[in-house]
Amino acid sequence: MAEIARQFSGIIIRMRFLSGISVFVVAALSLAAYAQKSETAPPALTASEKTADLVGILPEVKRLHELSSNNGPVDRWQLLWLH
């Protein structure tokens, strides 16, 4: 009788070990999948935009680029002011 109880407890211990390992594997795989998510980086600034950002005139430079790429009528005074 003692031999059967010993075998039964050994089986239970192995089953708990295997269920613990499976939980660990699932947690490790989900952590690895989460770590592989790539976040989109903001677009890199050009050298002139970096300089404008350092000087503090980046919004004006971007507005000047928008106005220069516009095909419609442009307020010349605004262009002169931004230039």
C-alpha positions, 0 to 999 in steps of 0.5 A: 500500500505504501508503494502505491501511495509513493508512486501516486505522489510521484505522478502528482509531483510530475504533473504539477511540475509539467503544468508549472513549466507550461505556464512559464513557457506561455509567459515567456513566449508572450513576453517575447512577442510583446518585446518584438512590437515595434513602435513607429518612430517620428520621421527624422528631421533633415539637417536644416530642420534640426538647425531650425529646431535648435534655433527655435524657428522650426514652425516658421520653416515648415510653414514656408515649405508648405507655402512654397509647395502650394500651387495656388495664390500665396500671400506675398507679405506672409512669404516675405515675413517668413523669409 
